[in-house]
Amino acid sequence: MGGRKQKIREPKSGIYIVGEGITEQYYFMHVKRLCGFRCTIKPRFFGNTSIAGMKKVIEELLRDDIRVICVFDADVPTRNNSEKKKLEQLQKKYRESKKLIFCDSLPSIEYWFLLHYENSNRYFNDAKAAETALKKHIADYEKAAQFFEKEKWVRDLCAEGKLNKAIERAKCFDQQHGGSYTNMHKAFEALRSQLIVGLASEAKPSMPVNL
């Protein structure tokens, strides 16, 4: 009767972040460390460039008692009718859910980065155009792991109150205004709320936190 004991699976909880690729993955890894956020970021939750791929990961995670922040570029669904339909179905399915937060950016997450430096919702033809505009502020910005793995570019984004400015600007430029938009501010609202609740439960109000 002394068979091998089954490994007890620990329950998941908290906030998990799901995204399209290494840009989102490295960005949130650095932000988590710099701001002290409490969230789970794993490489396997990124690299899903299709809506179907993200949907599979999201529904796997939502089986547990967690919240999911889904970060993706909105330019692909707007140019691909099939992907657009899948995204609309996914958003409709979870419209009333408080466990899933959609954080899309049009044309891409580079527009969110740009809001740290500029107060504008000007229209970009594609992600490449937004990247070109961003390079005026981050000259060495490159869509490559060698650049993203360095913490400095995210530390610079968060410095001198630029993160708070980007959040406030993002709230002003929503989809209804036309031009570019991003819902990334929703991710930070959720992460900050989670952090505050966690600190309160530990009864350590004197702990320094970079919000």
C-alpha positions as CSV (number, residue, x, y, z in Angstrom):
1,M,0.0,0.0,0.0
2,G,3.0,2.2,0.3
3,G,2.8,3.5,-3.3
4,R,4.4,6.6,-4.6
5,K,2.8,9.8,-3.2
6,Q,1.3,12.1,-5.7
7,K,2.8,15.6,-5.8
8,I,0.3,18.1,-4.4
9,R,-0.4,20.9,-6.9
10,E,-0.2,24.3,-5.3
11,P,-3.1,26.5,-6.1
12,K,-2.5,29.5,-8.4
13,S,-3.5,32.9,-7.2
14,G,-2.7,36.6,-7.9
15,I,-2.1,38.3,-11.3
16,Y,-0.6,36.5,-14.3
17,I,0.5,38.4,-17.4
18,V,0.0,37.0,-20.9
19,G,1.5,38.7,-24.0
20,E,2.4,38.5,-27.6
21,G,6.2,38.4,-27.5
22,I,9.5,39.3,-25.9
23,T,8.8,43.0,-25.9
24,E,5.9,42.5,-23.4
25,Q,7.8,39.8,-21.6
26,Y,10.9,41.7,-20.8
27,Y,9.1,45.0,-20.2
28,F,6.9,43.5,-17.5
29,M,9.8,41.5,-16.0
30,H,11.7,44.8,-15.5
31,V,8.7,46.7,-14.3
32,K,7.9,44.0,-11.8
33,R,11.4,44.3,-10.3
34,L,11.6,48.1,-10.4
35,C,8.2,48.7,-8.9
36,G,8.0,45.7,-6.6
37,F,4.8,44.5,-8.2
38,R,3.3,41.1,-7.3
39,C,2.6,39.2,-10.5
40,T,3.6,36.1,-12.3
41,I,5.5,36.3,-15.6
42,K,6.6,33.1,-17.4
43,P,8.1,32.8,-20.9
44,R,5.5,30.2,-21.9
45,F,2.8,32.9,-21.5
46,F,4.3,34.9,-24.2
47,G,5.1,34.4,-27.9
48,N,1.4,33.8,-28.8
49,T,1.1,36.0,-31.8
50,S,-2.4,34.7,-32.7
51,I,-5.7,35.4,-30.9
52,A,-6.3,31.6,-30.8
53,G,-2.9,31.1,-29.1
54,M,-3.6,33.8,-26.4
55,K,-7.1,32.4,-25.9
56,K,-5.7,29.0,-25.1
57,V,-3.3,30.4,-22.5
58,I,-5.9,32.7,-21.0
59,E,-8.5,29.9,-20.6
60,E,-5.9,27.6,-19.0
61,L,-5.1,30.2,-16.4
62,L,-8.7,31.3,-15.7
63,R,-9.4,27.8,-14.4
64,D,-7.6,28.9,-11.2
65,D,-8.3,31.7,-8.8
66,I,-6.3,34.3,-10.6
67,R,-6.6,37.5,-12.7
68,V,-5.1,37.7,-16.2
69,I,-3.7,40.8,-17.8
70,C,-3.6,40.2,-21.6
71,V,-1.2,42.5,-23.5
72,F,-1.2,42.6,-27.2
73,D,-0.9,44.9,-30.3
74,A,-4.2,45.9,-31.9
75,D,-2.8,46.5,-35.4
76,V,-3.0,42.8,-36.5
77,P,-6.7,42.3,-35.7
78,T,-7.5,45.6,-37.5
79,R,-5.8,44.4,-40.6
80,N,-6.8,40.7,-40.5
81,N,-10.6,40.1,-40.6
82,S,-10.2,36.5,-39.2
83,E,-8.1,37.7,-36.2
84,K,-10.5,40.6,-35.7
85,K,-13.5,38.3,-35.5
86,K,-11.7,36.0,-33.0
87,L,-10.7,38.9,-30.8
88,E,-14.3,40.3,-30.8
89,Q,-15.6,36.8,-29.7
90,L,-13.0,36.6,-27.0
91,Q,-13.8,40.1,-25.7
92,K,-17.5,39.4,-25.8
93,K,-17.1,36.2,-23.9
94,Y,-15.2,37.9,-21.0
95,R,-16.9,41.3,-21.2
96,E,-18.4,41.0,-17.7
97,S,-15.4,39.2,-16.2
98,K,-13.3,40.9,-13.6
99,K,-10.7,38.2,-13.9
100,L,-9.5,39.2,-17.4
101,I,-8.1,42.6,-18.3
102,F,-7.5,43.4,-22.0
103,C,-4.6,45.8,-22.5
104,D,-4.3,46.4,-26.2
105,S,-2.4,49.2,-27.9
106,L,-2.9,50.6,-31.4
107,P,-0.8,50.2,-33.4
108,S,1.5,48.6,-30.9
109,I,3.0,48.7,-27.4
110,E,5.6,51.1,-28.7
111,Y,2.8,53.8,-28.6
112,W,2.5,53.1,-24.9
113,F,6.3,53.7,-24.5
114,L,6.0,56.9,-26.6
115,L,3.4,58.3,-24.2
116,H,6.1,58.4,-21.5
117,Y,7.7,61.2,-23.6
118,E,4.9,62.7,-25.7
119,N,1.3,63.8,-25.0
120,S,-0.2,62.8,-28.4
121,N,-2.5,60.3,-29.9
122,R,-1.4,60.9,-33.5
123,Y,-2.1,58.2,-36.0
124,F,0.6,55.7,-37.0
125,N,0.2,53.6,-40.2
126,D,1.8,50.6,-38.4
127,A,4.0,49.4,-35.6
128,K,7.1,50.3,-37.5
129,A,6.0,53.9,-37.7
130,A,5.4,54.0,-33.9
131,E,8.8,52.4,-33.3
132,T,10.5,55.1,-35.5
133,A,8.8,57.8,-33.5
134,L,10.0,56.2,-30.2
135,K,13.6,56.1,-31.4
136,K,13.7,59.9,-31.2
137,H,13.6,59.4,-27.4
138,I,15.3,56.0,-27.1
139,A,17.9,56.1,-29.8
140,D,19.1,52.5,-29.4
141,Y,15.6,50.9,-29.2
142,E,15.7,47.6,-31.0
143,K,13.2,44.8,-31.3
144,A,15.7,42.2,-30.1
145,A,16.4,40.3,-26.9
146,Q,19.9,41.9,-26.6
147,F,18.2,45.2,-26.1
148,F,15.1,44.1,-24.1
149,E,17.0,42.1,-21.5
150,K,18.8,45.3,-20.3
151,E,16.9,46.9,-17.5
152,K,18.0,50.5,-18.3
153,W,15.5,51.3,-21.0
154,V,12.6,50.5,-18.6
155,R,14.2,52.2,-15.7
156,D,14.4,55.3,-17.9
157,L,10.8,55.0,-18.8
158,C,9.8,54.9,-15.1
159,A,12.1,57.7,-14.1
160,E,11.1,61.3,-13.3
161,G,7.4,60.6,-13.1
162,K,7.2,59.6,-16.8
163,L,5.2,56.4,-15.9
164,N,2.5,58.4,-14.1
165,K,2.3,60.8,-17.1
166,A,1.9,57.9,-19.5
167,I,-0.9,56.5,-17.4
168,E,-2.8,59.7,-17.3
169,R,-2.3,60.4,-21.0
170,A,-3.5,56.9,-21.9
171,K,-6.7,57.5,-20.0
172,C,-7.3,60.6,-22.2
173,F,-6.7,59.0,-25.5
174,D,-9.2,56.1,-25.7
175,Q,-10.6,54.3,-28.8
176,Q,-13.4,56.8,-29.1
177,H,-11.1,59.7,-29.8
178,G,-9.6,58.1,-33.0
179,G,-5.9,57.9,-33.7
180,S,-3.6,55.8,-31.5
181,Y,-4.7,54.4,-28.2
182,T,-3.5,52.1,-25.4
183,N,-5.2,50.4,-22.5
184,M,-2.0,49.7,-20.7
185,H,-3.0,52.0,-17.9
186,K,-5.5,49.3,-16.8
187,A,-2.6,46.9,-16.2
188,F,-0.9,49.3,-13.8
189,E,-4.1,50.1,-12.0
190,A,-4.6,46.4,-11.3
191,L,-0.9,45.8,-10.3
192,R,-0.9,48.8,-8.0
193,S,-4.1,47.8,-6.4
194,Q,-2.7,44.2,-5.9
195,L,0.4,45.6,-4.3
196,I,-1.4,47.9,-1.9
197,V,-3.7,45.1,-0.8
198,G,-0.7,42.8,-0.3
199,L,1.2,45.4,1.8
200,A,-1.9,46.0,3.9
201,S,-2.3,42.3,4.6
202,E,1.3,42.1,5.8
203,A,0.8,45.1,8.0
204,K,4.1,46.7,6.9
205,P,3.2,50.3,6.0
206,S,6.7,51.5,6.5
207,M,8.0,49.4,3.6
208,P,9.3,51.6,0.8
209,V,7.5,51.0,-2.5
210,N,8.2,52.7,-5.8
211,L,4.7,53.4,-7.2
